[in-house]
Amino acid sequence: MENLLDAVRALKVRRQETGQPSLETLKAAYNELLQRHKTLEAYLDDNSIPLETREGKLDEFQDILRRLNQLLSEIRRMGQPIGTEEVLNGFR
């Protein structure tokens, strides 16, 4: 979670400095957030963890999905074509 917060803070600083993040910055933020999404998804799918405990993470999961969608929209606006591969596995 700390890496995610660091990435968001860095993105905010870059936006303030330039007025808008670079395409590479957006891709890096997406990749980091996507990794967090996959980790949390595995946690939510882990039946060895009580359901009530896993349900407590659903708001965080929805926030991550919302932010991933926002990042994809920003990346598209910058003219970057986005395919299924990038959505599911991130940018290289």
MARBA-3410 file (N, C-alpha, C, O; in Angstrom, 1 decimal):
92
0.8,-1.2,0.0,0.0,0.0,0.0,0.9,1.3,0.0,0.5,2.3,-0.6 ~ 2.0,1.2,0.7,2.9,2.3,0.7,3.4,2.7,-0.7,3.6,3.9,-1.0 ~ 3.8,1.7,-1.5,4.2,2.0,-2.8,3.2,2.7,-3.6,3.5,3.6,-4.4 ~ 1.9,2.3,-3.5,0.8,2.9,-4.2,0.7,4.4,-3.7,0.6,5.3,-4.6 ~ 0.8,4.6,-2.4,0.7,6.0,-1.9,1.9,6.8,-2.4,1.7,8.0,-2.8
3.1,6.2,-2.5,4.2,6.9,-3.0,4.1,7.3,-4.5,4.4,8.4,-4.9 ~ 3.5,6.3,-5.2,3.3,6.6,-6.7,2.3,7.7,-6.9,2.5,8.6,-7.8 ~ 1.2,7.7,-6.1,0.2,8.8,-6.2,0.8,10.1,-5.8,0.5,11.1,-6.5 ~ 1.6,10.1,-4.8,2.2,11.4,-4.3,3.2,11.9,-5.4,3.2,13.1,-5.7 ~ 3.9,11.0,-6.0,4.9,11.4,-7.0,4.1,11.9,-8.3,4.6,12.9,-8.9
3.0,11.3,-8.6,2.2,11.8,-9.7,1.7,13.2,-9.5,1.7,14.0,-10.3 ~ 1.2,13.4,-8.2,0.7,14.7,-7.9,1.8,15.8,-8.0,1.5,16.9,-8.4 ~ 3.0,15.5,-7.5,4.1,16.4,-7.6,4.4,16.7,-9.0,4.6,17.9,-9.4 ~ 4.5,15.7,-9.8,4.8,15.9,-11.3,3.8,16.8,-11.9,4.1,17.6,-12.8 ~ 2.5,16.6,-11.6,1.4,17.4,-12.2,1.6,18.8,-11.8,1.4,19.7,-12.6
1.9,19.1,-10.5,2.1,20.4,-10.0,3.2,21.1,-10.7,3.2,22.3,-11.1 ~ 4.3,20.4,-11.0,5.5,20.9,-11.6,5.3,21.2,-13.1,5.7,22.3,-13.6 ~ 4.6,20.4,-13.8,4.4,20.5,-15.2,3.0,20.9,-15.7,2.8,21.3,-16.8 ~ 2.1,20.8,-14.8,0.7,21.1,-15.1,0.0,19.8,-15.6,-1.2,19.8,-15.6 ~ 0.8,18.9,-16.1,0.2,17.6,-16.5,1.3,16.5,-16.5,2.4,16.8,-16.9
0.9,15.3,-16.1,1.9,14.3,-16.0,2.3,13.8,-17.5,1.5,13.9,-18.4 ~ 3.5,13.3,-17.6,3.9,12.7,-18.9,3.2,11.4,-19.1,2.7,10.8,-18.2 ~ 3.2,11.0,-20.3,2.6,9.7,-20.7,3.4,8.5,-19.9,2.7,7.6,-19.4 ~ 4.7,8.6,-19.8,5.4,7.6,-19.1,5.1,7.6,-17.6,5.0,6.5,-17.0 ~ 4.8,8.7,-17.0,4.4,8.8,-15.6,3.1,8.1,-15.4,2.9,7.4,-14.5
2.1,8.4,-16.3,0.8,7.8,-16.3,0.9,6.3,-16.4,0.2,5.5,-15.7 ~ 1.7,5.8,-17.3,1.9,4.4,-17.5,2.5,3.7,-16.3,2.0,2.6,-15.9 ~ 3.5,4.4,-15.7,4.1,3.8,-14.5,3.1,3.8,-13.3,3.1,2.8,-12.6 ~ 2.3,4.8,-13.2,1.3,4.8,-12.1,0.3,3.7,-12.4,-0.2,3.1,-11.4 ~ -0.1,3.5,-13.6,-1.1,2.5,-14.0,-0.5,1.1,-13.6,-1.1,0.3,-13.0
0.8,0.9,-14.0,1.4,-0.4,-13.7,1.5,-0.7,-12.2,1.2,-1.8,-11.8 ~ 1.8,0.3,-11.4,1.9,0.1,-10.0,0.5,-0.2,-9.4,0.4,-1.1,-8.6 ~ -0.4,0.5,-9.9,-1.8,0.3,-9.3,-2.4,-1.0,-9.8,-3.1,-1.6,-9.1 ~ -2.0,-1.4,-11.0,-2.5,-2.7,-11.5,-1.9,-3.8,-10.7,-2.6,-4.8,-10.4 ~ -0.7,-3.7,-10.3,0.0,-4.7,-9.4,-0.8,-4.8,-8.1,-1.0,-5.8,-7.5
-1.1,-3.6,-7.5,-1.9,-3.6,-6.3,-3.2,-4.2,-6.5,-3.7,-5.0,-5.6 ~ -3.9,-4.0,-7.6,-5.1,-4.6,-7.9,-5.0,-6.1,-7.9,-5.9,-6.8,-7.4 ~ -4.0,-6.6,-8.6,-3.8,-8.1,-8.7,-3.6,-8.7,-7.3,-4.1,-9.8,-7.0 ~ -2.8,-8.0,-6.5,-2.5,-8.5,-5.1,-3.8,-8.6,-4.3,-4.1,-9.5,-3.6 ~ -4.6,-7.5,-4.4,-5.8,-7.4,-3.6,-6.9,-8.4,-4.2,-7.6,-9.0,-3.4
-6.9,-8.6,-5.5,-7.8,-9.6,-6.1,-7.4,-11.0,-5.5,-8.4,-11.8,-5.2 ~ -6.2,-11.4,-5.4,-5.8,-12.7,-4.9,-6.2,-12.8,-3.4,-6.7,-13.8,-3.0 ~ -6.1,-11.7,-2.7,-6.5,-11.7,-1.3,-8.0,-11.9,-1.2,-8.5,-12.8,-0.4 ~ -8.8,-11.3,-2.0,-10.2,-11.4,-2.0,-10.7,-12.8,-2.4,-11.8,-13.3,-2.0 ~ -9.9,-13.4,-3.3,-10.2,-14.8,-3.8,-9.8,-15.9,-2.8,-10.1,-17.1,-3.0
-9.0,-15.5,-1.8,-8.4,-16.5,-0.9,-9.5,-17.0,0.1,-9.8,-16.3,1.1 ~ -10.0,-18.2,-0.1,-11.1,-18.7,0.8,-10.6,-19.1,2.1,-11.4,-19.5,3.0 ~ -9.3,-19.1,2.4,-8.7,-19.5,3.7,-8.9,-18.3,4.6,-8.8,-18.4,5.8 ~ -9.2,-17.1,4.1,-9.4,-15.9,4.9,-10.9,-15.7,5.1,-11.7,-15.9,4.1 ~ -11.4,-15.5,6.3,-12.9,-15.4,6.5,-13.5,-14.3,5.6,-12.9,-13.3,5.3
-14.7,-14.7,5.1,-15.4,-13.8,4.2,-15.6,-12.4,4.7,-15.4,-11.4,4.0 ~ -15.9,-12.3,6.0,-16.1,-11.0,6.6,-14.9,-10.1,6.6,-15.0,-8.9,6.4 ~ -13.7,-10.7,6.7,-12.5,-10.0,6.7,-12.2,-9.5,5.2,-11.8,-8.4,5.0 ~ -12.4,-10.4,4.3,-12.2,-10.0,2.9,-13.2,-8.9,2.4,-12.8,-8.1,1.7 ~ -14.4,-9.0,2.9,-15.4,-8.0,2.5,-15.0,-6.6,3.0,-15.4,-5.6,2.4
-14.2,-6.5,4.0,-13.7,-5.2,4.5,-12.8,-4.5,3.5,-12.5,-3.3,3.7 ~ -12.3,-5.2,2.5,-11.4,-4.7,1.5,-12.1,-4.3,0.2,-11.5,-3.8,-0.7 ~ -13.4,-4.5,0.2,-14.1,-4.2,-1.1,-14.1,-2.7,-1.5,-14.0,-2.4,-2.7 ~ -14.2,-1.8,-0.5,-14.2,-0.4,-0.8,-12.8,0.0,-1.5,-12.8,0.7,-2.4 ~ -11.8,-0.6,-0.9,-10.4,-0.3,-1.4,-10.3,-0.9,-2.8,-9.7,-0.2,-3.7
-10.8,-2.0,-3.1,-10.8,-2.7,-4.4,-11.6,-1.8,-5.4,-11.1,-1.6,-6.5 ~ -12.7,-1.3,-5.0,-13.5,-0.5,-5.9,-12.7,0.9,-6.2,-12.8,1.3,-7.3 ~ -12.1,1.4,-5.2,-11.3,2.6,-5.4,-10.1,2.4,-6.4,-9.9,3.2,-7.3 ~ -9.5,1.2,-6.3,-8.4,0.9,-7.2,-9.0,0.8,-8.6,-8.4,1.3,-9.6 ~ -10.1,0.1,-8.8,-10.7,0.0,-10.1,-11.0,1.3,-10.7,-10.8,1.5,-11.9
-11.6,2.2,-9.9,-12.0,3.5,-10.4,-10.7,4.3,-10.8,-10.8,4.9,-11.9 ~ -9.7,4.2,-10.1,-8.5,4.9,-10.4,-7.8,4.3,-11.6,-7.2,5.1,-12.5 ~ -7.8,3.0,-11.8,-7.3,2.4,-13.0,-8.0,2.9,-14.2,-7.4,3.2,-15.2 ~ -9.3,3.0,-14.1,-10.1,3.5,-15.2,-9.8,5.0,-15.5,-9.7,5.3,-16.7 ~ -9.6,5.8,-14.5,-9.2,7.2,-14.7,-7.8,7.3,-15.4,-7.7,8.1,-16.3
-6.9,6.5,-15.0,-5.6,6.5,-15.6,-5.6,6.1,-17.1,-5.0,6.7,-17.9 ~ -6.4,5.0,-17.4,-6.6,4.6,-18.8,-7.2,5.7,-19.6,-6.8,5.9,-20.7 ~ -8.2,6.4,-19.1,-8.8,7.5,-19.8,-7.7,8.6,-20.1,-7.7,9.2,-21.2 ~ -6.9,9.0,-19.1,-5.9,10.0,-19.2,-4.9,9.5,-20.3,-4.4,10.3,-21.1 ~ -4.5,8.3,-20.2,-3.5,7.7,-21.2,-4.1,7.8,-22.6,-3.4,8.2,-23.6
-5.3,7.4,-22.8,-6.0,7.5,-24.1,-6.0,8.9,-24.6,-5.8,9.2,-25.8 ~ -6.3,9.9,-23.7,-6.4,11.3,-24.1,-5.1,11.8,-24.6,-5.0,12.7,-25.4 ~ -4.0,11.2,-24.2,-2.7,11.6,-24.7,-2.3,10.9,-26.0,-1.2,11.1,-26.5 ~ -3.3,10.2,-26.6,-3.0,9.6,-27.9,-2.5,8.2,-27.9,-2.1,7.6,-28.9 ~ -2.3,7.6,-26.7,-1.7,6.2,-26.6,-2.8,5.2,-26.9,-3.8,5.1,-26.2
-2.6,4.3,-27.9,-3.6,3.3,-28.1,-3.5,2.2,-27.0,-2.3,1.9,-26.6 ~ -4.6,1.7,-26.6,-4.6,0.8,-25.4,-5.3,-0.5,-25.9,-6.5,-0.4,-26.3 ~ -4.6,-1.6,-25.8,-5.2,-2.9,-26.1,-5.5,-3.7,-24.9,-5.2,-3.3,-23.7 ~ -6.1,-4.8,-25.1,-6.4,-5.7,-24.0,-5.2,-6.1,-23.2,-5.2,-6.2,-22.0 ~ -4.1,-6.3,-23.9,-2.8,-6.7,-23.2,-2.4,-5.7,-22.2,-2.0,-6.0,-21.1
-2.5,-4.4,-22.6,-2.1,-3.3,-21.7,-3.0,-3.2,-20.5,-2.6,-3.0,-19.3 ~ -4.3,-3.4,-20.8,-5.3,-3.3,-19.7,-5.1,-4.4,-18.7,-5.1,-4.1,-17.5 ~ -4.8,-5.6,-19.1,-4.7,-6.7,-18.2,-3.3,-6.9,-17.6,-3.2,-7.3,-16.4 ~ -2.3,-6.5,-18.3,-0.9,-6.8,-17.9,0.0,-5.5,-17.7,1.1,-5.6,-17.3 ~ -0.6,-4.4,-18.0,0.2,-3.1,-17.9,1.0,-2.8,-19.1,1.0,-3.5,-20.1
1.7,-1.7,-19.0,2.5,-1.1,-20.1,3.9,-1.5,-20.0,4.4,-1.6,-18.8 ~ 4.6,-1.7,-21.1,6.1,-2.0,-21.0,6.9,-0.8,-21.1,8.1,-0.8,-21.1
END
